[in-house]
């Protein structure tokens, strides 16, 4: 009965609202609603919504293909999983932050257009929706990007073209924060204040799901080191991993909180910027455009969170060592190109001195370790077999703290994953990214 009520709302009131947004002079002729299994997520369900409209004057019919994203679970699940915070923040980014950034870019006649970052949003609401359910809900309606030629990229390793497109896109997004910080700090503060804080750890309270996942991932690495101590093949790497384990082995989530420190480099983040949350458009087999989505993890913090996440996850050993610094330089140049376009100034403008390349690289040195922790718990999911991934997904939902979840986290993907994780942390050690471990 409750599920039917929701479906009736989507087919009726929501569909009529969308038509009113798109064309007030059109009638709704037909509604088709389906729920593809492959779009089903842990915390949300995504429906395909197809609307057929008829213009009142010309009688012209038009078919509109949309996607409707709805938060899953009962109130208890949404509280414990922080789903209410995540989904509310996502809607805030789409309906408040991106429009502010888009207006900033448009008003300055910039070549970058904020409307090109994400799917077009037609409806976003968080709160009580009386005809939908009796509890707090979030509903997001967006264009179906696949019909414009966007599709998922490679599942794991990305080549230079994909990586540069990701770096450029997120650089443009970050640049808007810096432009507002320089010219309209009061307005930026208002925008930032609308983001509900989501700390990993505060006042003894932990973000439990992350605390469990990060610890399981790091425990896997430590166990592999115990069995193969020769992988710590330099004094620096051995010292770094030993200190990390000694200080944060029991609660790595406490170190994660340090990445949320606010400073002059803080930006409004995507927060979950990885290849599974972007779609690419291709021409002659090469990626030429990108759309990002799923802003549930957005925060106001270091850009290193967005950068180190997708770089650690998507760069294989060998290529990672070769292309890491050039990709950061490409991100930085894209950032500055956008920033000077907004401000209509030169790169030598004294207001940009804080964001010099040297200062940026020092900042990455302090906060770049973040991506390693994400890879520790997430790479096994991405690199393992379908059967292993199904086990992880099942136990994630059933009981995140179970022995079964622990087992599958530690074995999925086999030794190939173990070696890949070691290689990531070895590279981060070589880059000098472990300084945050000692920074108390």
C-alpha positions in Angstrom: 0.0 0.0 0.0 2.8 2.4 0.9 4.8 1.6 -2.2 1.6 2.1 -4.3 1.1 5.5 -2.8 4.6 6.5 -3.8 4.2 5.3 -7.4 0.8 7.0 -7.7 2.5 10.3 -6.5 5.2 10.0 -9.2 2.7 9.2 -12.0 0.3 11.9 -10.9 1.3 14.9 -8.9 5.0 14.8 -9.7 4.5 14.2 -13.4 2.1 17.2 -13.6 4.6 19.4 -11.7 7.4 18.5 -14.1 5.2 19.3 -17.1 4.3 22.6 -15.6 8.1 23.4 -15.2 8.8 22.4 -18.8 5.8 23.9 -20.6 2.8 25.4 -18.9 1.0 25.3 -22.2 1.1 21.6 -22.5 -1.1 18.8 -21.3 0.1 15.5 -19.9 -0.9 12.7 -22.3 0.9 9.6 -21.0 3.1 8.5 -18.2 5.4 5.5 -18.1 7.2 4.5 -15.0 9.8 1.7 -14.7 12.5 0.7 -12.3 15.6 -0.9 -13.9 17.4 -3.3 -11.6 20.8 -2.3 -12.8 20.3 1.3 -11.4 19.3 0.0 -7.9 21.7 1.3 -5.3 22.4 0.6 -1.6 20.8 3.9 -0.4 18.6 5.0 -3.3 16.2 3.7 -6.0 16.2 5.2 -9.4 13.1 5.1 -11.6 12.8 5.8 -15.3 10.0 8.3 -15.9 8.8 8.9 -19.5 6.3 11.7 -20.0 4.3 12.4 -23.2 3.0 15.9 -23.5 0.7 17.7 -26.0 1.0 21.4 -26.7 -2.4 23.1 -26.2 -2.0 25.4 -29.2 -0.1 23.3 -31.8 -1.2 19.8 -30.6 2.5 18.8 -31.1 3.4 15.8 -28.9 6.8 15.6 -27.1 8.4 12.7 -25.3 10.4 13.5 -22.2 12.8 10.9 -20.6 13.7 11.5 -17.0 15.2 9.7 -14.0 13.7 10.0 -10.5 16.0 9.3 -7.6 14.4 8.5 -4.2 16.0 7.7 -0.8 15.6 4.2 0.4 14.8 2.7 3.8 12.8 3.5 6.9 13.4 6.3 9.3 15.8 4.2 11.5 17.9 3.2 8.5 18.1 6.8 7.2 19.2 8.1 10.6 22.0 5.4 11.2 23.3 5.6 7.6 23.2 9.4 7.5 21.1 9.1 4.4 18.9 12.1 5.3 22.0 14.3 5.5 23.6 13.0 2.4 20.5 13.2 0.2 19.5 16.6 1.5 23.0 17.9 0.8 22.9 16.5 -2.7 19.6 18.3 -3.5 21.1 21.5 -2.0 24.1 21.2 -4.4 21.8 20.8 -7.4 19.2 23.4 -6.5 21.3 26.0 -4.7 25.0 25.8 -5.2 25.3 25.0 -8.9 22.7 27.7 -9.8 24.9 30.2 -7.8 28.0 29.1 -9.6 26.3 29.1 -13.0 25.1 32.6 -12.4 28.6 33.7 -11.5 30.0 32.2 -14.7 27.3 33.6 -16.8 27.5 37.1 -15.4 31.2 37.2 -16.1 30.7 35.9 -19.7 33.0 32.9 -19.0 33.6 30.2 -21.5 32.9 27.6 -18.8 29.1 27.0 -18.2 27.9 25.5 -15.0 24.9 24.0 -16.7 27.4 21.6 -18.5 28.7 20.0 -15.3 25.7 17.9 -14.4 22.4 16.5 -15.7 19.7 19.1 -15.9 17.6 19.0 -12.7 13.8 19.6 -13.0 12.8 19.0 -9.4 14.5 18.6 -6.1 12.8 18.5 -2.7 13.8 17.4 0.8 11.4 17.2 3.7 7.8 16.1 4.3 6.0 15.4 1.0 2.4 14.6 2.3 1.0 12.8 -0.7 4.2 10.7 -1.1 4.7 9.4 2.5 4.5 10.3 6.1 8.2 10.6 6.8 11.1 12.8 5.7 11.8 12.2 2.0 14.1 13.4 -0.8 13.1 13.3 -4.4 15.3 14.3 -7.3 14.2 14.4 -10.9 16.8 14.8 -13.6 17.3 14.4 -17.4 18.2 10.9 -18.6 21.8 11.6 -19.7 22.1 8.4 -21.7 19.8 9.8 -24.3 22.3 12.6 -25.0 25.0 10.1 -25.6 26.6 10.0 -22.2 27.6 6.6 -20.8 29.8 5.0 -18.1 33.5 4.9 -18.8 35.9 2.1 -18.0 35.1 0.3 -14.8 38.6 0.6 -13.3 41.7 2.0 -14.9 41.4 5.2 -16.9 43.7 6.5 -19.5 45.1 10.0 -19.9 42.2 11.4 -21.8 39.6 10.2 -19.3 41.7 11.4 -16.3 42.4 14.9 -17.8 38.7 15.3 -18.5 37.9 14.5 -14.9 40.6 16.8 -13.6 39.5 19.7 -15.8 35.8 19.3 -14.9 36.4 19.3 -11.1 38.9 22.2 -11.4 36.3 24.4 -13.0 33.8 23.5 -10.2 36.4 24.3 -7.5 37.4 27.6 -9.2 34.0 29.1 -8.4 34.6 28.7 -4.7 37.9 30.5 -4.9 36.4 33.3 -7.1 33.7 33.9 -4.5 36.1 33.7 -1.7 38.2 36.5 -3.3 35.3 38.7 -4.4 32.2 37.9 -2.3 33.2 36.0 0.8 30.0 36.9 2.6 27.9 35.3 -0.1 30.1 32.2 -0.2 29.7 31.8 3.6 25.9 31.8 3.1 26.2 29.1 0.5 28.5 27.0 2.6 26.3 27.3 5.6 23.6 25.6 3.7 25.6 22.4 3.6 24.8 20.1 6.5 28.1 19.1 8.2 28.9 15.4 8.0 31.9 14.7 10.2 33.7 11.4 10.2 34.3 11.9 14.0 33.2 14.6 16.4 32.7 14.7 20.2 33.2 11.0 20.4 30.5 10.3 17.8 31.7 8.3 14.7 30.3 8.1 11.2 29.8 4.4 11.9 29.5 3.0 8.4 32.7 4.7 7.3 34.5 3.8 10.5 33.8 0.1 9.8 34.6 0.2 6.1 37.8 2.1 6.4 39.1 -0.1 9.3 38.2 -3.3 7.3 40.2 -2.0 4.3 43.2 -0.9 6.3 43.2 -4.2 8.3 43.5 -6.0 5.0 46.6 -4.0 4.1 48.2 -4.6 7.5 47.5 -8.3 7.4 49.2 -8.5 4.0 52.2 -6.6 5.3 52.5 -9.0 8.3 52.6 -11.9 5.8 54.9 -10.2 3.4 57.1 -7.7 5.4 59.4 -7.3 2.4 56.8 -5.1 0.7 58.0 -2.4 3.0 61.0 -2.0 0.8 62.4 1.4 2.0 63.0 2.9 5.4 60.6 5.7 4.6 57.8 3.4 3.6 58.3 1.2 6.6 58.4 4.1 9.0 55.3 5.7 7.5 53.2 2.5 7.6 54.4 1.7 11.1 53.4 5.1 12.4 50.1 5.0 10.6 49.3 1.6 12.1 50.5 2.6 15.6 48.5 5.8 15.8 45.4 5.0 13.8 45.3 1.3 13.4 42.3 0.9 15.7 40.4 3.9 14.6 41.5 5.2 11.2 38.3 7.2 11.1 40.0 9.6 13.5 42.6 10.4 10.9 39.9 10.8 8.3 38.4 13.7 10.3 41.7 15.6 9.9 41.1 15.8 6.2 38.0 17.9 6.9 40.1 20.8 8.3 39.1 24.1 6.8 41.7 26.5 5.5 42.4 28.9 2.6 42.3 26.0 0.1 38.9 24.7 1.2 36.3 24.4 -1.6 32.8 23.1 -2.0 33.5 19.5 -3.0 31.8 16.9 -5.0 33.0 14.6 -2.2 32.5 11.2 -4.1 34.3 12.1 -7.3 35.1 8.8 -9.0 34.5 7.2 -12.3 31.3 5.5 -11.1 29.8 9.0 -10.5 30.6 10.5 -13.9 29.4 9.7 -17.4 31.4 10.4 -20.6 30.4 11.3 -24.1 32.6 9.9 -26.8 33.6 10.9 -30.4 35.5 8.4 -32.4 36.1 6.3 -29.3 37.7 9.2 -27.3 36.0 11.0 -24.3 35.1 14.6 -25.2 32.7 15.6 -22.5 31.7 14.6 -19.0 28.7 14.9 -16.6 29.1 14.4 -12.8 26.3 13.3 -10.5 25.7 11.8 -7.0 26.8 14.7 -4.7 25.7 12.9 -1.5 29.2 13.2 0.0 29.7 16.9 -0.6 31.5 19.0 2.0 33.4 22.2 2.4 37.0 21.0 2.7 40.3 20.4 0.9 40.2 19.8 -2.9 42.6 16.9 -2.2 39.5 14.9 -1.3 38.2 15.1 -4.8 41.6 14.7 -6.5 43.2 11.9 -4.5 40.0 9.9 -4.6 39.7 9.4 -8.3 43.5 9.4 -8.8 44.1 6.6 -6.4 41.2 4.6 -7.6 41.7 5.0 -11.4 45.5 5.0 -12.0 47.3 1.6 -12.4 50.8 1.1 -11.0 53.4 2.4 -13.4 51.1 4.9 -15.0 50.3 6.3 -11.6 53.9 7.1 -10.9 54.4 8.5 -14.4 51.3 10.7 -14.6 50.4 11.7 -11.0 52.3 15.1 -11.0 51.4 16.0 -14.6 47.8 15.4 -13.9 47.9 17.6 -10.8 49.6 20.3 -12.9 46.8 19.9 -15.5 44.2 20.3 -12.8 46.0 23.4 -11.4 46.2 25.0 -14.9 42.5 24.3 -15.5 41.7 25.8 -12.1 43.7 29.0 -12.8 42.3 29.4 -16.3 38.8 29.3 -15.0 39.6 31.6 -12.0 41.2 34.3 -14.1 38.4 34.1 -16.6 35.9 34.7 -13.8 37.9 37.5 -12.2 39.0 39.0 -15.5 42.6 39.3 -14.2 46.1 38.0 -14.9 47.7 35.0 -13.2 50.1 37.5 -11.6 47.2 39.2 -9.7 48.3 39.5 -6.1 44.9 38.1 -5.0 45.9 34.7 -6.5 49.2 34.4 -4.6 47.7 32.2 -2.0 46.8 29.7 -4.7 50.2 29.5 -6.3 51.3 26.2 -7.7 53.9 25.7 -5.0 51.3 26.3 -2.3 48.9 24.0 -4.0 51.4 21.2 -4.2 52.3 21.7 -0.5 48.6 21.5 0.3 48.3 18.2 -1.6 51.3 17.0 0.3 49.5 17.5 3.6 46.0 16.1 2.5 46.7 13.8 -0.4 46.7 10.6 1.7 42.9 10.7 1.7 42.6 8.8 -1.5 44.5 5.8 -0.1 42.0 5.2 2.6 39.1 5.4 0.2 40.9 2.9 -2.1 41.6 0.6 0.8 37.9 -0.1 1.3 36.5 0.6 -2.2 39.0 -1.0 -4.6 38.1 -4.5 -3.6 34.6 -3.8 -4.7 35.7 -2.5 -8.1 38.4 -5.1 -8.9 36.8 -8.3 -7.6 34.6 -10.8 -9.5 30.8 -10.3 -9.9 30.2 -13.1 -7.4 32.4 -11.5 -4.8 30.9 -8.1 -5.3 27.4 -9.6 -4.8 28.6 -11.0 -1.5 29.9 -7.7 -0.4 26.7 -5.9 -1.4 24.6 -8.5 0.4 26.5 -8.3 3.7 26.8 -4.5 3.4 23.0 -4.3 3.6 22.5 -7.2 6.0 25.1 -6.5 8.6 28.1 -4.3 8.0 29.8 -5.5 11.2 29.3 -9.2 10.6 32.1 -11.8 10.3 31.0 -12.4 6.7 31.4 -8.8 5.7 34.9 -8.8 7.3 35.8 -12.0 5.4 34.6 -10.8 1.9 36.3 -7.4 2.4 39.6 -9.1 3.1 39.6 -11.7 0.3 37.7 -10.1 -2.6 39.9 -9.6 -5.6 42.6 -11.8 -4.1 46.3 -10.9 -4.0 46.0 -8.6 -7.0 44.0 -6.2 -4.9 46.5 -6.6 -2.0 49.4 -5.7 -4.2 47.6 -2.8 -5.8 46.8 -1.3 -2.4 50.4 -1.7 -1.2 51.6 0.0 -4.4 49.2 2.9 -3.8 50.4 3.5 -0.3 54.0 3.1 -1.4 53.5 5.8 -4.0 51.8 8.1 -1.5 54.8 7.6 0.8 57.3 8.5 -1.9 55.3 11.7 -2.6 55.6 12.7 1.1 51.9 12.5 1.8 52.2 10.9 5.2 52.9 14.2 7.0 49.3 14.4 8.2 49.9 11.3 10.4 52.3 13.3 12.6 50.4 16.6 12.4 48.6 16.8 15.8 
